[in-house]
Every structure is written in C-alpha cells, then in structure tokens.
Amino acid sequence: MKGTVPPKGSQQWKKNETIINNNPTLKQARDKSEGIEKAKHRYGTTGAGKGSARRGGNEQAYRDNWDKIFGKKDV
C-alpha cells in the first residue's frame, strides 16, 4: 500500500533501509523526518574529498626523512 510504513524489523522494512542507506538524498530525508538530521557533508553529497595528494608541509624535510617515514627498501 502506498503511504504506509512496514513494521520495523520486517523483511520489507530491511529492504527499504538498505535502499535508503545507499542513497544520500533518501538518507538525509529519512533522518530529517526522524529529527536526527546531520550536517550535509555527513551524507556524502558534497563531492569534496581529501584525495591522495600531500598538502602543504616542508618538502625538503619530507625528502630527508623518507626512510624514517616509509622504511628502507632492500633492492
């Protein structure tokens, strides 16, 4: 039936929760309706991430301490 919520813990409820948890927009709407809305970045909708690139820092110190950081590699 349209507009009804399945009983918590039922098979249909579990299926719905899986779908909701995999979709940031649905997850945010569900949390808002339950009064537990979080900051927007918690839903993965910003698209901004740290990435793998190093940011800032002293490049010379990094080069000088490479072995301390990563260990010597035996060739």
DRENMARLO-145196 format. One record per residue (C-alpha): residue number from 0; residue in three letters; x, y, z. Coordinates in steps of 0.1 Angstrom, whole numbers, plus 2048, in hexadecimal, padded with zeros to 3 digits. Layout:
gupa nr = NUM&rest = ALA&xx = X&yy = Y&zz = Z
...
This chain:
gupa nr = 0&rest = MET&xx = 800&yy = 800&zz = 800
gupa nr = 1&rest = LYS&xx = 80C&yy = 823&zz = 7F7
gupa nr = 2&rest = GLY&xx = 814&yy = 839&zz = 815
gupa nr = 3&rest = THR&xx = 817&yy = 81E&zz = 82F
gupa nr = 4&rest = VAL&xx = 836&yy = 816&zz = 842
gupa nr = 5&rest = PRO&xx = 83E&yy = 7F1&zz = 847
gupa nr = 6&rest = PRO&xx = 843&yy = 7E5&zz = 86B
gupa nr = 7&rest = LYS&xx = 866&yy = 7EB&zz = 878
gupa nr = 8&rest = GLY&xx = 87B&yy = 7CC&zz = 874
gupa nr = 9&rest = SER&xx = 866&yy = 7BC&zz = 858
gupa nr = 10&rest = GLN&xx = 875&yy = 7B0&zz = 838
gupa nr = 11&rest = GLN&xx = 866&yy = 7CD&zz = 824
gupa nr = 12&rest = TRP&xx = 873&yy = 7E6&zz = 83F
gupa nr = 13&rest = LYS&xx = 896&yy = 7D7&zz = 83B
gupa nr = 14&rest = LYS&xx = 895&yy = 7DA&zz = 815
gupa nr = 15&rest = ASN&xx = 889&yy = 7FE&zz = 818
gupa nr = 16&rest = GLU&xx = 8A5&yy = 807&zz = 831
gupa nr = 17&rest = THR&xx = 8BF&yy = 7F8&zz = 819
gupa nr = 18&rest = ILE&xx = 8B2&yy = 80D&zz = 7FC
gupa nr = 19&rest = ILE&xx = 8B1&yy = 82C&zz = 812
gupa nr = 20&rest = ASN&xx = 8D4&yy = 827&zz = 821
gupa nr = 21&rest = ASN&xx = 8E3&yy = 824&zz = 7FE
gupa nr = 22&rest = ASN&xx = 8D4&yy = 845&zz = 7F2
gupa nr = 23&rest = PRO&xx = 8E0&yy = 865&zz = 803
gupa nr = 24&rest = THR&xx = 8C1&yy = 879&zz = 7FA
gupa nr = 25&rest = LEU&xx = 8A9&yy = 85F&zz = 807
gupa nr = 26&rest = LYS&xx = 8BF&yy = 85A&zz = 826
gupa nr = 27&rest = GLN&xx = 8BE&yy = 87F&zz = 82D
gupa nr = 28&rest = ALA&xx = 898&yy = 881&zz = 829
gupa nr = 29&rest = ARG&xx = 893&yy = 863&zz = 840
gupa nr = 30&rest = ASP&xx = 8A9&yy = 872&zz = 85B
gupa nr = 31&rest = LYS&xx = 899&yy = 894&zz = 858
gupa nr = 32&rest = SER&xx = 876&yy = 884&zz = 85C
gupa nr = 33&rest = GLU&xx = 883&yy = 872&zz = 87B
gupa nr = 34&rest = GLY&xx = 892&yy = 892&zz = 889
gupa nr = 35&rest = ILE&xx = 8B6&yy = 887&zz = 887
gupa nr = 36&rest = GLU&xx = 8C2&yy = 89B&zz = 869
gupa nr = 37&rest = LYS&xx = 8E8&yy = 89E&zz = 867
gupa nr = 38&rest = ALA&xx = 8FF&yy = 8B6&zz = 856
gupa nr = 39&rest = LYS&xx = 8FD&yy = 8B3&zz = 830
gupa nr = 40&rest = HIS&xx = 920&yy = 8A6&zz = 82D
gupa nr = 41&rest = ARG&xx = 917&yy = 888&zz = 841
gupa nr = 42&rest = TYR&xx = 901&yy = 87B&zz = 825
gupa nr = 43&rest = GLY&xx = 91C&yy = 87B&zz = 80B
gupa nr = 44&rest = THR&xx = 90B&yy = 894&zz = 7F4
gupa nr = 45&rest = THR&xx = 926&yy = 8AE&zz = 7F3
gupa nr = 46&rest = GLY&xx = 93D&yy = 89B&zz = 7DC
gupa nr = 47&rest = ALA&xx = 95B&yy = 8AA&zz = 7ED
gupa nr = 48&rest = GLY&xx = 975&yy = 892&zz = 7FB
gupa nr = 49&rest = LYS&xx = 998&yy = 894&zz = 807
gupa nr = 50&rest = GLY&xx = 9A6&yy = 87F&zz = 7EB
gupa nr = 51&rest = SER&xx = 9C8&yy = 86F&zz = 7EC
gupa nr = 52&rest = ALA&xx = 9DF&yy = 88D&zz = 7E5
gupa nr = 53&rest = ARG&xx = 9F5&yy = 89B&zz = 800
gupa nr = 54&rest = ARG&xx = 9EB&yy = 8BE&zz = 80B
gupa nr = 55&rest = GLY&xx = A02&yy = 8D9&zz = 818
gupa nr = 56&rest = GLY&xx = A20&yy = 8D0&zz = 82D
gupa nr = 57&rest = ASN&xx = A45&yy = 8D3&zz = 82A
gupa nr = 58&rest = GLU&xx = A50&yy = 8C0&zz = 80A
gupa nr = 59&rest = GLN&xx = A75&yy = 8BF&zz = 813
gupa nr = 60&rest = ALA&xx = A6E&yy = 8B0&zz = 836
gupa nr = 61&rest = TYR&xx = A57&yy = 897&zz = 825
gupa nr = 62&rest = ARG&xx = A72&yy = 88C&zz = 80D
gupa nr = 63&rest = ASP&xx = A8D&yy = 88B&zz = 829
gupa nr = 64&rest = ASN&xx = A77&yy = 875&zz = 83F
gupa nr = 65&rest = TRP&xx = A69&yy = 85E&zz = 824
gupa nr = 66&rest = ASP&xx = A7A&yy = 83F&zz = 834
gupa nr = 67&rest = LYS&xx = A6D&yy = 848&zz = 857
gupa nr = 68&rest = ILE&xx = A4A&yy = 84C&zz = 849
gupa nr = 69&rest = PHE&xx = A48&yy = 82E&zz = 832
gupa nr = 70&rest = GLY&xx = A66&yy = 819&zz = 83C
gupa nr = 71&rest = LYS&xx = A84&yy = 80F&zz = 826
gupa nr = 72&rest = LYS&xx = A7C&yy = 7F9&zz = 808
gupa nr = 73&rest = ASP&xx = A94&yy = 7DD&zz = 801
gupa nr = 74&rest = VAL&xx = A9B&yy = 7DA&zz = 7DC
